Amino acid sequence: MAKFKLIVSDPGTGKCVVSDLEGPRAQALIGRSLGELVDGAALGIDGSAVISGGCDKNGVPMRADVHGGAKKYIVLSSGPGFRPKKSGERKRKLIRGRTITDETYQINVTLRKEGEAHPKPRTAGDSKTAAEPQAPPPLAEPAKSVGKPAKKVKESKKGKKGK
């Protein structure tokens, strides 16, 4: 039998509520994916909610870009499960897929207001028409240099080896 810790966040108030789900309420979430809209009545809350994240009992986070519910090692450069220390750093990390399974321990959901729809991703055909004029970008003032000038970067000697 599935048992989850449900964390419901309300963006309007900025508060979170933690509750436990067991039995039929927990079974309603099995097989759902991150980003899905869930009816709040199934979870015991008012309105509807979007599944925004989660992890398993070992703390392995779920990622929306990994299919399935199994654990996988993938190379990450940012996002859930990895915070790079240096720019451009990548690392192979253990991640769980986006599907909720019996092994999922914690599920994060975000409340949606009534009538609020999912944001539509823009496609190539969704461009502004000539009737909708575009505002020009604001002019940026040139940056003033303050303090010491920037240091020059020295050339690497690896490319000149053997000459």
C-alpha distance (Angstrom), angle and dihedral (degrees) to the residues before:
residue distance angle dihedral
M1 . . .
A2 3.79 . .
K3 3.79 121.0 .
F4 3.80 122.4 -175.5
K5 3.77 138.2 -179.4
L6 3.82 104.6 -133.7
I7 3.81 119.1 -155.0
V8 3.80 112.2 -165.8
S9 3.80 115.6 -166.5
D10 3.80 123.0 -166.3
P11 3.83 111.4 -155.1
G12 3.82 90.8 -165.4
T13 3.79 94.7 62.5
G14 3.81 98.8 20.8
K15 3.81 92.1 -128.5
C16 3.81 132.2 127.2
V17 3.80 130.0 -150.1
V18 3.81 123.5 -159.1
S19 3.81 121.5 -151.6
D20 3.81 138.3 160.1
L21 3.80 122.3 -116.6
E22 3.80 122.0 -156.5
G23 3.77 137.2 161.0
P24 3.81 120.8 3.0
R25 3.81 93.7 -3.1
A26 3.80 90.5 57.2
Q27 3.82 92.2 44.4
A28 3.83 89.2 57.3
L29 3.83 89.1 67.3
I30 3.82 98.6 47.2
G31 3.81 109.7 110.2
R32 3.81 94.5 17.4
S33 3.81 119.8 126.1
L34 3.79 135.0 -138.0
G35 3.80 111.0 -85.2
E36 3.82 95.4 29.7
L37 3.79 120.5 133.3
V38 3.83 111.5 -121.9
D39 3.79 127.6 -165.7
G40 3.80 108.9 -114.3
A41 3.82 93.2 -140.6
A42 3.81 89.3 69.5
L43 3.81 89.1 54.8
G44 3.80 97.5 40.7
I45 3.82 95.6 -109.2
D46 3.81 133.4 111.6
G47 3.82 119.0 -102.1
S48 3.77 124.9 -1.2
A49 3.80 132.5 -53.9
V50 3.79 139.3 -157.9
I51 3.81 120.2 -133.7
S52 3.80 103.2 -122.2
G53 3.81 105.2 170.9
G54 3.76 149.6 -38.1
C55 3.79 147.0 173.8
D56 3.80 141.4 -140.8
K57 3.82 129.5 -110.1
N58 3.83 91.3 -83.1
G59 3.81 93.1 53.2
V60 3.81 95.9 -106.4
P61 3.84 105.2 153.4
M62 3.79 125.9 -131.3
R63 3.82 119.6 -121.6
A64 3.79 125.9 -157.7
D65 3.81 93.3 -143.3
V66 3.84 95.4 58.6
H67 3.82 114.9 82.6
G68 3.79 122.7 -133.6
G69 3.78 130.4 12.3
A70 3.80 101.2 -85.6
K71 3.81 128.4 107.1
K72 3.79 115.5 -100.1
Y73 3.79 136.6 176.0
I74 3.80 109.9 -127.0
V75 3.80 134.7 167.3
L76 3.80 109.8 -106.9
S77 3.78 131.5 -169.1
S78 3.84 98.3 175.7
G79 3.77 144.5 -20.7
P80 3.81 132.6 64.5
G81 3.78 112.4 -0.8
F82 3.83 99.1 22.9
R83 3.79 137.1 55.8
P84 3.80 111.7 -172.2
K85 3.80 117.4 -135.2
K86 3.82 93.9 -157.2
S87 3.77 132.4 33.1
G88 3.80 111.1 -89.9
E89 3.82 94.4 14.2
R90 3.81 116.1 150.0
K91 3.78 129.1 -174.2
R92 3.81 139.1 179.8
K93 3.82 107.8 -115.7
L94 3.81 137.5 174.0
I95 3.83 111.1 -108.2
R96 3.81 134.3 172.1
G97 3.82 120.3 -133.0
R98 3.79 126.2 -108.5
T99 3.82 98.0 -100.2
I100 3.82 119.2 95.3
T101 3.83 112.6 -123.9
D102 3.82 137.3 170.5
E103 3.81 88.4 -88.2
T104 3.81 92.4 61.0
Y105 3.81 110.7 106.8
Q106 3.80 105.8 179.2
I107 3.80 129.3 32.7
N108 3.80 123.2 -168.8
V109 3.81 118.1 -155.1
T110 3.81 131.2 179.6
L111 3.81 121.0 -147.8
R112 3.81 119.2 -120.0
K113 3.79 124.5 -152.4
E114 3.80 118.7 -121.2
G115 3.79 109.9 -88.8
E116 3.81 94.0 16.4
A117 3.78 109.0 129.2
H118 3.77 131.1 -156.6
P119 3.81 111.7 -88.6
K120 3.79 108.4 -101.8
P121 3.79 115.8 -126.3
R122 3.80 111.4 -124.7
T123 3.77 117.7 -116.0
A124 3.78 131.5 -162.8
G125 3.82 91.1 -96.7
D126 3.82 93.1 53.9
S127 3.79 98.9 82.8
K128 3.79 125.3 141.2
T129 3.77 114.8 -93.6
A130 3.81 126.1 -128.5
A131 3.83 89.2 -102.5
E132 3.82 89.9 65.2
P133 3.81 107.5 64.6
Q134 3.77 117.3 -151.3
A135 3.77 118.9 -129.7
P136 3.81 114.5 -123.9
P137 3.80 115.8 -112.6
P138 3.81 115.0 -98.1
L139 3.77 116.5 -96.2
A140 3.77 113.9 -106.2
E141 3.76 120.4 -140.1
P142 3.80 115.8 -127.4
A143 3.79 112.4 -99.7
K144 3.78 115.7 -110.6
S145 3.77 116.7 -135.9
V146 3.75 112.6 -124.1
G147 3.78 124.4 -172.5
K148 3.79 124.9 -11.8
P149 3.81 122.0 8.8
A150 3.81 117.9 -110.4
K151 3.81 117.7 -83.7
K152 3.78 119.4 -109.2
V153 3.79 116.5 -116.4
K154 3.79 113.7 -124.5
E155 3.79 119.1 -130.9
S156 3.78 117.7 -109.7
K157 3.81 115.5 -109.5
K158 3.82 93.2 -148.8
G159 3.80 92.1 86.4
K160 3.83 92.7 50.6
K161 3.83 95.8 52.7
G162 3.79 114.6 130.1
K163 3.81 97.6 20.9
